[in-house]
Amino acid sequence: MEKAQKRFEIDIKKIPSCQPGTVKEKNGIRFTLSVPEGEKATLVLYDKESKDIVSEIAFPAEACTGNLHSMKVTELSWRDYLYNYRIGDKIICDPYAKLLADRNGAVNADAYCELIFDSFDWKEDRKPDLAYSDTVIYHLHVRNFTMGSGSGVRHKGTFLGLQEKIKYLKELGINQVKLMPVYEYGLNPNTESKLEERYIKSNKNRKKDCWGYSKGSYFAVNRKYAATANPVKEFKNMVKAFHENGMEVILDMFFPADVSVRMILDCLSYWSCEYHVDGFHIFGRDDSALLLAGDPVLASCKILVPGLPENGKKKNGKFVQCNDGFLVEARKLLKGDEGILEAFVCRSRINPAGSGTINYVINHDGFTLMDLVSYDTKHNEDNGEDNRDGAEYNFSWNCGVEGPSSKKAVLALRRRQMKNAFLMMFLAQGTPMIMSGDEFGNSQKGNNNPYCLDNEISWVDWKAYRRNRKLTEFVQKAIDFRKEHRILHMDKEPGMTDYKSWGYPDLSYHSNRAWYSGFEYDNRQVGMMYCGKYVDTDEYVYIAYNLNPLEQELALPKLPLGYAWHKAIDTSLEESFIKEEEQEVLENIRSCVFPARSISVLIGKKVK
């Protein structure tokens, strides 16, 4: 050991670093670690090939700032060595390690840390910097998205496999992907915080976490999701490819209360600067918005949080609120609950100026869309927790039969309900988010919490894509329709007044009487009219929501002289998007009857 120790010299003459982690400097590498008060720490260096310890170097007691201990190891060839730290008699990972290497066949809390200082040619990479009003989000798990046998990619379950799906996502109309955790997680399952219990259940039958909403090595990209021996380069190439196609990349990050604010800021800044990611969805800390507001590095990032801070405007971190509010109201109305209509229409118009809100009906922790319309209760037996895990009530309705069915009427109703759910998102003012596979009816067999399943239940079923191509085409057309009609994604929330003196408010509500909202308790139908003049278009858009089990009549507001209503969408029809030349013209009528459990859209435009 003494002979090996002489191979390295340390330099502490310069001011110690206040930046934890490793930094490549002239003639050496600086190591900086937070050491608990009263403890001593050493740097442990290993030969990269043999994994043998070649040196242990103690951090000098005088080279510290607060609890941060720092030293520079000179003439260290970083490509040839791995490292860890020893505090007391315990070997630990560097919390700021940029990449981990497995020890004894697994990446655990004592995994080897790699030194990564490779350069990467980003060429002219630019973040798309999309406005929330123009964004359509696709939420996915990197491994689960392409692991299925029908995914059609060469590199299943990896960043490279996801990159192979960019063409598909772009054709669908997606311009932002939101990835479930891609950092190394599950390193020490015995030290989870109470905040993680929502995502990982703790009992004797608990299986391995496959989602990653737990404390981890936040700076290290997950090796399990790499097809190549260089996960860092693979992830960067993927981000660059998304940007080249005008698409953003958002990362889910889980920070329990015991993670310091310093580490959170360092972590997000690192992923933004080093990997060029466009933003983050923060889980675990409800105060994250306040902690991150105003940070200069993150000013270019989008930050998704449960609620907006007072200073959470676009210029202060591009905050956007992301919570289950829309999900709950939309699901209740979708299955026909009473007393929910007004709450839903309020959710559908929320759109904070200078910021945003995310609307979704399905998220990763819950039923898929197909299962939402196919199951009344959860079926989580495969999780090994006696079906005790997962949400007890999902605001779901099985359309008359629990689980798979061959009844044509049931299948037709389920297709209609899925179309209704998609339109609820795409016709609302906020930013819509789709869960991967929902666009073609992916099912998890009624499992609403497959956090521990790395198999066909949690893998996206791409065979369903071939079975349900018409549903995918519907989603594609719905996204196109939203993009074509600017009034459906304004830059701010509608004022519902005629503040520009066009003769119509930007948004108005109508029942069986024009200009009367009709939000009585038992009503599940309403007409919403947008005046396109508020976004400089010469059209009117009337959305008829009828989630009542019976057909309903709704009043149609009178249009300007020379205009007439044209029916463009009707989810009760097999071909729900009606070609312009085949659209029914509704001239000189004051009301229209809309089918049960359907959403229809009328366009008011000049009669040719």
C-alpha positions in Angstrom: 0.0 0.0 0.0 2.8 2.4 0.8 4.4 1.7 -2.6 1.2 2.4 -4.4 0.6 5.5 -2.4 3.8 7.1 -3.7 2.4 7.1 -7.3 0.2 10.1 -6.6 0.8 13.6 -5.2 -1.8 16.0 -3.9 -1.9 19.7 -4.2 -3.8 21.8 -1.6 -2.0 25.1 -2.2 -5.0 26.6 -4.1 -8.2 27.6 -2.4 -10.2 24.5 -1.8 -13.2 23.9 -4.1 -16.7 24.7 -3.0 -18.1 22.5 -5.8 -18.7 18.9 -4.7 -17.7 16.1 -7.1 -14.8 15.8 -9.5 -13.3 18.5 -11.7 -10.5 18.1 -14.2 -7.8 20.8 -13.7 -4.4 21.4 -15.1 -2.1 18.5 -14.2 -4.7 16.6 -12.2 -8.2 16.0 -10.9 -9.8 17.8 -7.9 -12.0 15.6 -5.6 -14.4 17.4 -3.3 -16.7 15.7 -0.8 -19.0 16.7 2.1 -17.7 14.9 5.2 -19.8 14.7 8.4 -18.4 16.7 11.3 -15.9 14.7 13.3 -15.4 12.1 10.6 -12.3 11.5 8.4 -12.4 10.6 4.8 -10.1 9.1 2.2 -10.2 8.8 -1.6 -10.0 5.2 -2.7 -8.6 4.6 -6.2 -9.0 1.3 -8.1 -7.4 0.0 -11.2 -10.1 0.1 -13.9 -9.3 -3.3 -15.3 -8.5 -5.4 -12.2 -10.7 -3.4 -9.7 -7.8 -3.8 -7.2 -7.2 -0.9 -4.8 -4.1 0.9 -5.9 -4.2 3.8 -3.5 -6.0 5.4 -0.6 -5.4 9.1 0.0 -6.6 10.9 3.0 -8.3 14.3 2.6 -6.1 16.9 4.4 -7.9 18.3 7.4 -6.8 21.9 6.6 -8.2 21.8 3.0 -11.9 22.3 3.8 -14.7 24.8 3.5 -17.4 24.1 6.0 -17.9 20.3 5.7 -16.5 20.3 2.2 -13.1 18.6 2.0 -11.1 19.1 -1.2 -7.8 18.0 -2.8 -6.2 17.8 -6.2 -4.5 14.5 -7.2 -1.8 15.4 -9.7 -0.8 13.4 -12.7 -3.8 11.1 -12.5 -4.8 9.4 -15.8 -8.5 9.5 -15.3 -9.3 6.9 -18.0 -7.4 4.2 -16.0 -9.0 4.5 -12.6 -12.3 4.1 -10.7 -12.9 5.6 -7.3 -14.9 5.6 -4.1 -14.7 7.4 -0.8 -14.2 5.8 2.6 -15.7 7.5 5.6 -14.7 5.7 8.8 -14.8 2.1 7.8 -17.6 2.4 5.2 -17.0 2.6 1.4 -19.5 4.9 -0.3 -20.3 6.3 -3.7 -19.6 9.9 -4.5 -23.1 11.5 -4.4 -21.9 13.7 -7.3 -20.5 10.8 -9.4 -21.2 11.3 -13.1 -21.3 7.6 -13.9 -21.4 4.4 -11.8 -19.8 1.0 -12.6 -21.2 -2.2 -11.2 -19.6 -4.0 -8.3 -20.1 -7.8 -8.0 -22.5 -7.7 -11.0 -24.8 -4.9 -9.7 -25.0 -1.1 -9.3 -25.5 -0.7 -5.6 -24.8 1.9 -2.9 -21.1 0.8 -3.0 -20.8 0.8 -6.8 -17.6 2.1 -8.3 -17.6 5.7 -9.5 -16.2 6.5 -13.0 -14.2 9.6 -13.9 -15.9 11.1 -17.0 -14.3 14.0 -18.8 -14.9 13.1 -22.4 -15.7 16.0 -24.7 -18.9 15.9 -26.8 -19.6 17.7 -30.1 -23.0 19.3 -29.7 -22.4 21.0 -33.0 -25.1 23.7 -33.3 -27.6 22.1 -30.8 -30.3 24.5 -29.7 -33.1 24.0 -27.2 -36.4 24.3 -29.0 -37.8 26.6 -26.3 -41.4 25.9 -27.1 -44.2 27.9 -25.6 -46.5 25.9 -23.3 -49.4 26.8 -25.5 -47.7 25.0 -28.5 -46.5 22.0 -26.6 -47.9 18.4 -26.7 -46.2 16.1 -24.1 -45.6 12.4 -24.3 -44.8 10.7 -21.0 -42.8 7.5 -21.0 -40.5 5.1 -19.2 -37.3 4.6 -21.3 -37.1 0.8 -20.8 -40.8 0.0 -20.9 -41.5 2.1 -24.0 -39.6 -0.2 -26.4 -39.1 -3.5 -24.6 -42.2 -5.1 -26.1 -41.8 -7.6 -28.9 -43.7 -5.5 -31.4 -41.8 -2.2 -30.7 -39.9 -2.6 -34.0 -36.6 -1.1 -32.7 -33.1 -2.7 -32.8 -32.1 -1.5 -29.3 -35.0 -2.3 -27.0 -35.4 -0.6 -23.7 -32.6 1.9 -24.2 -31.9 5.5 -25.0 -30.9 4.4 -28.5 -34.2 2.5 -28.8 -36.1 5.7 -27.8 -34.1 7.6 -30.4 -35.3 5.1 -33.0 -38.9 6.1 -32.1 -38.5 9.9 -32.8 -40.0 9.6 -36.3 -43.1 7.9 -34.9 -43.5 10.5 -32.1 -43.0 13.4 -34.6 -45.6 12.0 -37.0 -48.0 11.6 -34.1 -47.6 15.3 -33.4 -45.5 15.1 -30.2 -43.0 17.9 -29.6 -41.9 17.1 -26.0 -41.1 13.8 -24.2 -41.2 13.6 -20.4 -39.0 10.8 -19.1 -39.5 8.9 -15.9 -36.2 8.9 -13.9 -33.1 8.2 -15.9 -30.6 8.6 -13.1 -29.2 5.6 -11.1 -31.8 4.7 -8.5 -32.6 1.9 -6.1 -29.0 1.9 -4.8 -29.9 1.3 -1.2 -33.5 0.1 -0.8 -33.2 0.1 3.0 -32.9 3.9 3.4 -36.0 5.1 1.6 -37.7 8.1 3.1 -41.4 8.3 4.1 -42.0 10.5 1.1 -41.2 7.5 -1.2 -44.0 5.3 0.2 -46.4 6.5 -2.5 -44.2 5.0 -5.2 -42.5 2.1 -3.4 -44.4 0.0 -0.9 -42.3 -1.4 2.0 -43.1 -4.9 3.2 -41.6 -8.3 3.1 -43.0 -9.2 -0.3 -41.9 -6.0 -2.0 -40.3 -6.4 -5.3 -37.6 -4.2 -6.9 -38.4 -0.7 -7.9 -38.5 -0.3 -11.7 -39.7 3.3 -11.9 -37.1 5.3 -10.0 -39.1 7.7 -7.9 -36.6 7.2 -5.1 -33.4 8.7 -3.8 -30.5 7.8 -6.1 -27.2 8.9 -7.6 -28.7 12.0 -9.2 -25.8 12.9 -11.5 -25.2 9.5 -12.9 -27.1 8.4 -16.1 -28.7 5.0 -15.7 -26.5 2.2 -17.2 -29.5 -0.1 -17.5 -31.0 2.1 -20.2 -27.9 2.2 -22.4 -27.4 0.0 -25.4 -23.7 0.9 -25.6 -20.8 0.9 -23.2 -21.0 4.7 -23.0 -24.3 5.8 -21.5 -23.3 9.4 -21.3 -22.6 9.7 -25.0 -25.7 7.7 -25.8 -27.9 9.9 -23.8 -26.4 13.1 -25.3 -26.9 11.8 -28.8 -30.5 11.1 -28.0 -31.1 14.6 -26.7 -29.4 16.1 -29.7 -31.6 14.0 -32.0 -34.7 15.1 -30.3 -33.6 18.8 -30.6 -32.8 18.3 -34.3 -36.5 17.3 -34.7 -37.8 20.3 -32.8 -38.7 18.2 -29.7 -37.9 18.9 -26.1 -36.7 16.5 -23.3 -38.0 16.8 -19.8 -36.8 14.6 -16.9 -38.7 13.5 -13.8 -36.6 14.0 -10.6 -37.4 12.8 -7.1 -36.0 14.7 -4.2 -37.0 13.6 -0.7 -36.8 16.2 2.2 -33.3 15.0 3.2 -31.7 16.1 -0.1 -30.1 19.5 0.3 -31.1 22.5 -1.7 -27.5 22.8 -2.8 -27.6 19.3 -4.3 -30.9 19.9 -6.0 -29.6 23.1 -7.7 -26.3 21.5 -8.6 -28.1 18.4 -10.0 -30.6 20.3 -12.2 -27.9 22.7 -13.4 -25.7 19.8 -14.4 -28.3 18.0 -16.5 -29.2 21.3 -18.1 -25.7 22.3 -19.0 -24.0 18.9 -19.5 -26.9 17.1 -21.2 -28.9 20.0 -22.7 -32.2 18.8 -21.3 -35.0 21.3 -21.5 -36.6 21.0 -18.1 -37.6 18.9 -15.1 -40.7 17.6 -13.2 -39.9 17.8 -9.5 -41.3 15.2 -7.2 -41.1 14.8 -3.5 -40.7 18.4 -2.3 -43.7 20.7 -2.5 -41.4 23.7 -1.8 -39.2 23.1 -4.9 -40.8 26.0 -6.8 -39.8 28.4 -4.1 -36.3 26.9 -3.9 -35.6 27.1 -7.7 -37.3 30.4 -8.5 -34.8 33.0 -9.8 -31.9 30.6 -10.2 -29.9 32.1 -13.2 -28.8 28.7 -14.7 -32.3 27.3 -14.5 -33.9 30.4 -16.1 -33.6 28.6 -19.4 -35.3 25.5 -18.1 -39.0 24.5 -17.7 -39.8 23.4 -14.2 -43.0 21.4 -13.6 -44.2 21.6 -10.0 -47.5 20.9 -8.2 -48.4 24.6 -7.8 -47.0 27.9 -9.0 -45.1 30.3 -6.8 -45.9 34.0 -6.7 -42.9 34.7 -8.9 -43.2 31.6 -11.1 -43.7 33.5 -14.3 -41.9 32.4 -17.5 -38.9 34.8 -16.9 -38.2 33.2 -13.5 -37.7 29.5 -14.4 -40.6 28.9 -16.8 -42.7 27.2 -14.1 -45.7 25.2 -15.0 -48.2 23.6 -12.7 -48.6 19.8 -13.0 -51.0 18.0 -10.7 -54.0 15.6 -10.8 -56.7 18.3 -10.7 -57.6 18.0 -14.4 -57.4 14.2 -14.2 -59.9 13.9 -11.4 -62.5 16.2 -12.9 -62.2 14.8 -16.4 -62.5 11.2 -15.2 -65.5 11.9 -13.2 -67.3 13.7 -16.0 -66.2 11.0 -18.5 -68.0 8.2 -16.6 -71.0 10.4 -16.2 -70.9 11.7 -12.6 -73.3 14.4 -11.6 -72.2 17.7 -9.9 -68.9 17.9 -11.7 -69.6 19.8 -14.9 -68.7 23.3 -13.7 -65.5 22.1 -12.0 -64.4 20.4 -15.3 -65.1 23.5 -17.5 -63.1 25.6 -15.0 -60.2 23.2 -15.3 -60.4 23.2 -19.1 -59.9 27.0 -19.3 -57.0 27.3 -16.8 -54.0 28.7 -18.6 -51.9 31.1 -16.5 -50.4 33.9 -18.5 -46.6 33.7 -18.8 -46.6 30.2 -17.4 -48.8 27.1 -18.0 -50.6 24.1 -16.7 -50.4 20.5 -17.7 -53.7 18.6 -18.5 -53.7 14.8 -18.5 -56.3 12.0 -17.9 -53.6 9.3 -17.4 -50.3 9.3 -15.6 -47.7 6.7 -14.9 -49.2 5.9 -11.4 -52.6 4.6 -12.3 -54.7 2.9 -15.0 -53.8 3.2 -18.7 -56.5 4.8 -20.8 -57.7 1.4 -22.1 -57.9 0.1 -18.5 -59.7 3.2 -17.3 -62.6 2.3 -19.6 -62.3 -1.5 -19.0 -62.0 -1.9 -15.2 -64.0 -0.8 -12.2 -61.3 -2.0 -9.8 -57.6 -2.4 -9.7 -56.0 -5.8 -10.4 -52.5 -5.7 -8.9 -52.0 -9.3 -7.9 -48.8 -9.6 -9.9 -47.1 -7.0 -7.7 -46.9 -9.4 -4.8 -48.6 -7.2 -2.3 -52.0 -9.0 -2.1 -53.6 -6.2 -4.2 -53.1 -3.7 -1.4 -51.0 -1.3 -3.3 -52.1 1.3 -5.8 -55.0 3.8 -5.7 -58.2 2.2 -4.3 -60.5 4.4 -6.3 -59.7 5.4 -9.9 -62.8 7.2 -11.1 -63.0 4.5 -13.8 -65.9 2.7 -15.5 -65.7 -0.6 -17.3 -68.5 0.1 -19.8 -70.5 -2.9 -18.5 -67.9 -5.7 -18.4 -64.9 -6.0 -16.1 -61.8 -6.6 -18.2 -61.5 -7.9 -21.8 -64.7 -8.3 -23.7 -65.8 -9.5 -27.1 -69.2 -7.7 -27.0 -69.3 -5.3 -29.9 -71.4 -2.8 -28.0 -69.0 -2.7 -25.1 -66.0 -2.4 -27.4 -67.6 0.4 -29.3 -68.5 2.3 -26.2 -64.9 1.9 -24.9 -63.5 3.3 -28.1 -65.9 6.3 -27.9 -64.9 6.9 -24.2 -61.2 6.9 -25.1 -61.8 9.4 -27.9 -63.8 11.6 -25.5 -60.9 11.5 -23.0 -58.4 12.6 -25.7 -60.6 15.4 -26.8 -61.0 16.6 -23.2 -57.3 17.2 -23.2 -56.7 18.5 -26.7 -59.7 20.9 -26.5 -58.6 22.4 -23.2 -56.5 25.5 -22.9 -53.6 24.0 -20.9 -50.8 21.8 -22.3 -52.0 18.2 -23.0 -49.9 15.2 -21.9 -50.4 11.7 -23.3 -49.1 8.6 -21.5 -47.1 6.3 -23.8 -49.2 3.7 -25.6 -52.6 5.2 -24.7 -52.9 6.4 -28.3 -53.3 2.8 -29.4 -55.0 1.3 -26.4 -52.1 -0.1 -24.4 -53.3 -2.2 -21.4 -51.7 -3.3 -18.1 -54.4 -5.8 -17.5 -56.0 -3.7 -14.8 -52.8 -3.1 -12.9 -52.7 0.5 -11.7 -49.3 0.4 -10.0 -46.8 -1.8 -11.9 -43.8 -0.1 -10.3 -42.1 -3.4 -9.7 -42.9 -5.2 -12.9 -40.3 -5.5 -15.6 -42.3 -7.7 -18.0 -45.1 -7.6 -20.6 -47.6 -6.0 -18.1 -45.6 -2.8 -17.8 -44.0 -2.9 -21.3 -45.9 -0.9 -23.8 -47.8 -3.4 -26.0 -46.9 -2.4 -29.6 -49.0 -5.2 -31.0 -52.0 -3.1 -29.9 -50.7 -0.4 -32.2 -51.4 -2.7 -35.2 -54.9 -3.7 -33.8 -55.9 -0.1 -33.0 -54.5 2.0 -35.8 -57.7 4.0 -36.1 -57.4 5.2 -32.6 -53.9 6.3 -33.3 -55.1 8.1 -36.4 -57.8 9.8 -34.3 -55.2 11.1 -31.8 -53.0 12.3 -34.6 -55.9 14.2 -36.2 -56.9 15.6 -32.7 -53.4 17.0 -32.2 -53.5 18.5 -35.8 -56.9 20.0 -35.1 -55.6 21.6 -31.9 -52.6 23.1 -33.7 -54.7 24.4 -36.6 -57.1 26.3 -34.3 -55.1 28.8 -32.3 -58.1 29.7 -30.2 -57.8 26.3 -28.5 -54.3 27.1 -27.2 -54.2 30.7 -26.3 -51.3 32.4 -24.6 -53.4 33.2 -21.6 -56.6 32.2 -19.9 -59.8 33.3 -21.6 -61.4 36.4 -20.0 -65.0 35.3 -20.9 -65.8 39.0 -21.7 -66.0 41.0 -24.9 -62.8 42.9 -24.0 -62.0 43.7 -27.6 -65.5 44.7 -28.7 -65.9 41.9 -31.3 -69.5 41.4 -30.3 -68.7 38.1 -28.6 -66.6 37.1 -25.6 -63.5 35.0 -26.2 -65.2 32.1 -24.4 -68.9 31.6 -23.5 -71.0 28.7 -22.1 -74.4 27.5 -23.4 -77.0 25.1 -22.2 -80.4 24.4 -23.9 -80.6 28.2 -23.9 -78.0 30.3 -25.6 -75.7 32.3 -23.3 -77.0 30.4 -20.2 -74.3 28.1 -18.8 -76.7 25.5 -17.1 -74.4 24.1 -14.5 -77.2 22.4 -12.5 -76.2 19.4 -10.4 -77.6 16.8 -12.7 -76.3 18.3 -16.0 -73.5 16.6 -17.8 -73.7 18.6 -21.0 -72.6 22.0 -22.0 -71.7 24.0 -25.1 -68.5 26.1 -25.1 -68.0 28.7 -27.8 -64.7 30.3 -28.7 -64.5 33.4 -30.8 -61.5 33.2 -33.0 -61.2 36.9 -33.6 -59.3 37.1 -30.3 -56.4 35.2 -32.0 -56.8 36.9 -35.3 -58.7 34.2 -37.1 -62.1 34.5 -38.7 -63.9 31.5 -37.3 -65.9 30.3 -34.3 -65.4 27.0 -32.5 -68.3 25.4 -30.6 -67.5 22.3 -28.4 -70.5 20.3 -27.3 -69.8 18.1 -24.3 -72.5 15.5 -23.7 -71.3 12.9 -21.2 -75.0 12.2 -20.3 -76.2 8.6 -21.0 -79.0 10.1 -23.1 -78.8 12.4 -26.1 -79.2 16.1 -25.3 -80.2 19.3 -27.0 -77.9 22.3 -26.8 -78.5 25.8 -28.0 -76.3 27.3 -30.7 -75.5 31.0 -30.5 -76.4 33.1 -33.5 -73.4 33.8 -35.8 -72.7 36.9 -37.8 -74.5 37.4 -41.1 -73.2 35.0 -43.8 -71.8 32.5 -41.3 -73.1 29.0 -40.5 -72.1 26.1 -38.3 -70.3 23.1 -39.8 -69.9 19.8 -37.9 -66.2 18.9 -37.9 -66.0 16.2 -35.1 -68.4 13.7 -33.6 -67.0 11.0 -31.4 -70.2 8.9 -31.7 -69.2 8.3 -35.4 -66.6 5.6 -36.4 -64.9 8.2 -38.5 -65.1 11.0 -35.9 -63.2 13.6 -38.0 -65.5 14.7 -40.8 -63.8 15.7 -44.1 -64.5 19.4 -44.9 -66.3 18.6 -48.1 -68.6 16.2 -46.2 -69.4 18.4 -43.2 -73.0 19.0 -42.5 -73.9 22.7 -42.7 -76.3 23.9 -40.0 -77.8 27.0 -41.3 -80.5 29.1 -39.6 -80.9 26.7 -36.7 -81.0 27.7 -33.0 -80.1 24.3 -31.4 -78.7 20.9 -32.1 -79.2 17.4 -30.6 -76.0 15.7 -29.6 -75.5 11.9 -29.2 -75.1 10.3 -25.7 -71.6 10.1 -24.2 -70.0 12.1 -27.0 -68.1 15.2 -27.8 -68.8 17.1 -30.9 -67.1 20.2 -32.4 -68.8 22.7 -34.8 -66.9 25.3 -36.7 -68.6 28.6 -37.5 -67.4 30.0 -40.8 -68.6 31.8 -43.8 -70.9 29.9 -46.1 -69.4 29.4 -49.5 
